[in-house]
Amino acid sequence: MCGIVGYVGDREAVEFLLEGLSKLEYRGYDSAGIAVYDGSVVRVEKSVGRLASLKEKIEDDMPKGCLGIGHTRWATHGRPSDRNAHPHTDCTGEFVVVHNGIIENYLALKEELIEQGHAFKSETDTEVVAHLLEAVYHGDFEAAVREVLRRIEGSYSLVFMSKKHPDRLICTKKDNPLVIGLGDGENFIASDIPAIIQRTRRTFILNDGEIAVVRKDSVDIMDRQGDPVTKKVFEVNWNAEAAEKGGYEHFMLKEIHEQPKAVRDTMSQRISKDGKEIVLEELKWTPEFLNSFNKIYIVACGTAYHAGLVGKFYIEKLARVMVEVDLASEFRYRNPIVDENTLLIVVSQSGETSDTLAALKESRRLGAKTLALTNVVGSSIAREADQVLYTWAGPEIAVASTKAYTTQLILFFMLALYMAEIKGTQTPERVRELIDLLKKIPAQISETLSDVEPIKTFARKYGFNEDVFYIGRSLDYDVALEGSLKLKEISYIHAEAYAAGELKHGTLALIVEGVPVIALATQKSVYEKTLSNIKEVKARDAVVIGIAAEGDEELQKYVDHVIKVPETDELLIPLLTVVPLQLLAYFAAITRGCDVDKPRNLAKSVTVE
Ligand code: AGP
């Protein structure tokens, strides 16, 4: 996610641009920039780092002019740097663009434009759009923008500015948000409502494919063919704080609901066009090299460690390669058996967790090759590892990790399938079948999110218990670990996850009347065994909430409540079963009046030992 702003009116554009970007920093904050037209030139100012660095850079010589655009970046293509910061211009500096999203065919377009003589200054996908606009412009700004939109593929919200047409900005969107704030003799453009809510509450919310030509006293909206579109004014009644959370009460709930898009974005570009195979272009190792490792470690902390447990299962099940998973804080001091034949995979949402970074550095010192799965482009772990696969979850603000976890699972699944393709351990038919199921996951997560009321009820009913147990076998156990961490860290309830088969080896002593037990029973291969464990805890009068797949009519006979998730392959169902557990933790924390986004004693990124 990135933050975009635009201004056209009679006041100094820079005032709104900086104010609007400061309200959007939660969408991305690794670099920022603005472009302002002063009547003769377009002045572009950018800076790596937070918005404060840009403000410091221009405070003694603010750009002048009443037409401008701005951007605060969450890097996807091209690491955070001045050069890669937006806005981006064409060769002449007469066309300027800011962008949120991913231009999926930018490499092909870039090659074509370079052949035509265009000189690029950055590594970004966005700069291609500015040069493409220059290439197709023949005097009609709107027509040129429509042609650009015919040529690019991907997801985007875009704002275009041209000194040849200084009375207007043009903006459009596809799969990313964009709003137009309607002022009096001035108009505003922004990725999100928080940026404009101080200036106006009257807005146009653009729909995918719509193009808006924004002047200071008019907004003309059209479709891709240039035909006019009539739009109703949307009056924003949110308060400023709620607006930052997209109308959700907390960032955690917003991020839980962002999971379908985060998972879709992480998958996009990594499935071949014919849907028959996984393509990991960013992985610069040859298949033979990836095949050459005789040991694989997955090392991480917290939720990332829980994702690593699922990753182990995927790689062993699909690629038939042995994997060891370890906590980074243990691994780094265990004098691990690592050499040049070892592959170390580190997982980290922030890319800054000190234990994980230290384990990575230690393994590299011992000769291992290293692969990072992280959500932050240019993070310390991303820079230290030999290779990086990014989750495209966008900034995760809440301390409790949710969309990072599900995108890490997706990435592990695609890596395991990619390795299976190389090793031939899965038939092409099975690979195709799993890819088809993979593509359905975003919609199935949405379906799981569509009715949260039962989970809210459970949370209210059991949210005051001081002990909760999570049980499951196989992948259900791995997800149970993640569910119990969610509940612990934001509701402060003492929750423990146990392999269901372990209960009789001690934990069953703690199961007494009324103790809530969340029992995950989606893994068909061990279903009967799990059922017998559920009967064990029911026999001690526990209150059991079962998590089952849609078609399961058996489980409800043995538990007090059942939460169903859509049917899919048992390898992929963890992406769905974790969602009710995230929501259960969220609503339990609300019930107990806890600070959901900033739980006590915890930080979003643990950059100390
Ligand atoms: C997860 O909800 C926690 N906030 C925490 O366990 C987190 O997953 C852990 O600190 C690892 O963080 P990272 O993914 O940024 O490395």
Residues whose N, C-alpha, C, O or C-beta is under 5 A from the ligand:
A	BS01	AGP	C301 G302 T303 A304 V347 S348 Q349 S350 G351 T353 V399 A400 S401 A603 K604 V606
